[in-house]
Amino acid sequence: MSRVQYDSFGEPILPVSDKEPTTASRVALRSGVGLFWVMVVAIVAARAAYFDPALSEKVASVAALFGHLRTVVGV
């Protein structure tokens, strides 16, 4: 008889199956990982292509404004 193991929250841990993953599950895993990385590359490329340097200047001015406001308030 096997011992029941519990996780840190007291829930029983189901025994791990000794079966090898099927071909369909390996294909699904690889396609999901591939889709994730394709989306990462597309988002980074789009951000690089449409980067607006003026936006970073606006963010810096807003940050400076909050810095002055914190100085005035005394926080």
Phi and psi restraints in degrees (value plus and minus 20) as a CYANA .aco file:
   2 SER   PHI    -104.9   -64.9
   2 SER   PSI     130.5   170.5
   3 ARG   PHI    -101.6   -61.6
   3 ARG   PSI     122.9   162.9
   4 VAL   PHI    -104.9   -64.9
   4 VAL   PSI     109.2   149.2
   5 GLN   PHI    -122.3   -82.3
   5 GLN   PSI     130.0   170.0
   6 TYR   PHI    -143.2  -103.2
   6 TYR   PSI     127.4   167.4
   7 ASP   PHI    -103.7   -63.7
   7 ASP   PSI    -196.8  -156.8
   8 SER   PHI     -88.2   -48.2
   8 SER   PSI     -34.8     5.2
   9 PHE   PHI    -118.7   -78.7
   9 PHE   PSI     -15.4    24.6
  10 GLY   PHI      67.8   107.8
  10 GLY   PSI     -14.4    25.6
  11 GLU   PHI    -105.0   -65.0
  11 GLU   PSI     119.8   159.8
  12 PRO   PHI     -88.1   -48.1
  12 PRO   PSI     120.5   160.5
  13 ILE   PHI    -112.7   -72.7
  13 ILE   PSI     106.1   146.1
  14 LEU   PHI     -92.5   -52.5
  14 LEU   PSI     124.9   164.9
  15 PRO   PHI     -85.2   -45.2
  15 PRO   PSI     122.0   162.0
  16 VAL   PHI     -96.3   -56.3
  16 VAL   PSI     115.3   155.3
  17 SER   PHI     -94.2   -54.2
  17 SER   PSI     121.9   161.9
  18 ASP   PHI    -108.9   -68.9
  18 ASP   PSI     -16.9    23.1
  19 LYS   PHI     -93.0   -53.0
  19 LYS   PSI     126.4   166.4
  20 GLU   PHI     -93.9   -53.9
  20 GLU   PSI     127.7   167.7
  21 PRO   PHI     -84.1   -44.1
  21 PRO   PSI     124.6   164.6
  22 THR   PHI     -96.0   -56.0
  22 THR   PSI     146.2   186.2
  23 THR   PHI     -82.7   -42.7
  23 THR   PSI     -59.1   -19.1
  24 ALA   PHI     -84.1   -44.1
  24 ALA   PSI     -60.1   -20.1
  25 SER   PHI     -89.9   -49.9
  25 SER   PSI     -55.1   -15.1
  26 ARG   PHI     -87.3   -47.3
  26 ARG   PSI     -60.3   -20.3
  27 VAL   PHI     -85.3   -45.3
  27 VAL   PSI     -63.1   -23.1
  28 ALA   PHI     -83.8   -43.8
  28 ALA   PSI     -61.4   -21.4
  29 LEU   PHI     -83.5   -43.5
  29 LEU   PSI     -68.5   -28.5
  30 ARG   PHI     -85.4   -45.4
  30 ARG   PSI     -58.8   -18.8
  31 SER   PHI     -90.1   -50.1
  31 SER   PSI     -56.0   -16.0
  32 GLY   PHI     -85.3   -45.3
  32 GLY   PSI     -64.1   -24.1
  33 VAL   PHI     -85.0   -45.0
  33 VAL   PSI     -62.0   -22.0
  34 GLY   PHI     -82.8   -42.8
  34 GLY   PSI     -63.3   -23.3
  35 LEU   PHI     -82.6   -42.6
  35 LEU   PSI     -60.7   -20.7
  36 PHE   PHI     -78.5   -38.5
  36 PHE   PSI     -69.6   -29.6
  37 TRP   PHI     -90.2   -50.2
  37 TRP   PSI     -51.7   -11.7
  38 VAL   PHI     -83.7   -43.7
  38 VAL   PSI     -61.6   -21.6
  39 MET   PHI     -86.2   -46.2
  39 MET   PSI     -58.8   -18.8
  40 VAL   PHI     -80.8   -40.8
  40 VAL   PSI     -68.1   -28.1
  41 VAL   PHI     -83.1   -43.1
  41 VAL   PSI     -61.1   -21.1
  42 ALA   PHI     -84.7   -44.7
  42 ALA   PSI     -61.6   -21.6
  43 ILE   PHI     -87.1   -47.1
  43 ILE   PSI     -64.2   -24.2
  44 VAL   PHI     -84.4   -44.4
  44 VAL   PSI     -61.1   -21.1
  45 ALA   PHI     -85.6   -45.6
  45 ALA   PSI     -59.8   -19.8
  46 ALA   PHI     -86.4   -46.4
  46 ALA   PSI     -60.5   -20.5
  47 ARG   PHI     -85.1   -45.1
  47 ARG   PSI     -57.7   -17.7
  48 ALA   PHI     -89.0   -49.0
  48 ALA   PSI     -58.5   -18.5
  49 ALA   PHI     -91.1   -51.1
  49 ALA   PSI     -57.1   -17.1
  50 TYR   PHI    -126.3   -86.3
  50 TYR   PSI       5.2    45.2
  51 PHE   PHI     -87.6   -47.6
  51 PHE   PSI     112.2   152.2
  52 ASP   PHI    -135.2   -95.2
  52 ASP   PSI      87.8   127.8
  53 PRO   PHI     -82.7   -42.7
  53 PRO   PSI     -47.0    -7.0
  54 ALA   PHI     -84.6   -44.6
  54 ALA   PSI     -49.1    -9.1
  55 LEU   PHI     -84.6   -44.6
  55 LEU   PSI     -61.0   -21.0
  56 SER   PHI     -86.4   -46.4
  56 SER   PSI     -52.2   -12.2
  57 GLU   PHI     -87.3   -47.3
  57 GLU   PSI     -57.6   -17.6
  58 LYS   PHI     -85.5   -45.5
  58 LYS   PSI     -61.6   -21.6
  59 VAL   PHI     -83.9   -43.9
  59 VAL   PSI     -60.1   -20.1
  60 ALA   PHI     -84.8   -44.8
  60 ALA   PSI     -58.3   -18.3
  61 SER   PHI     -89.4   -49.4
  61 SER   PSI     -56.6   -16.6
  62 VAL   PHI     -87.0   -47.0
  62 VAL   PSI     -59.7   -19.7
  63 ALA   PHI     -84.8   -44.8
  63 ALA   PSI     -59.7   -19.7
  64 ALA   PHI     -84.9   -44.9
  64 ALA   PSI     -58.9   -18.9
  65 LEU   PHI     -81.6   -41.6
  65 LEU   PSI     -64.3   -24.3
  66 PHE   PHI     -85.9   -45.9
  66 PHE   PSI     -54.0   -14.0
  67 GLY   PHI     -83.5   -43.5
  67 GLY   PSI     -63.2   -23.2
  68 HIS   PHI     -86.2   -46.2
  68 HIS   PSI     -59.5   -19.5
  69 LEU   PHI     -83.5   -43.5
  69 LEU   PSI     -60.9   -20.9
  70 ARG   PHI     -84.5   -44.5
  70 ARG   PSI     -55.1   -15.1
  71 THR   PHI     -87.7   -47.7
  71 THR   PSI     -61.5   -21.5
  72 VAL   PHI     -86.7   -46.7
  72 VAL   PSI     -63.2   -23.2
  73 VAL   PHI     -92.6   -52.6
  73 VAL   PSI     -52.1   -12.1
  74 GLY   PHI      72.0   112.0
  74 GLY   PSI       7.9    47.9
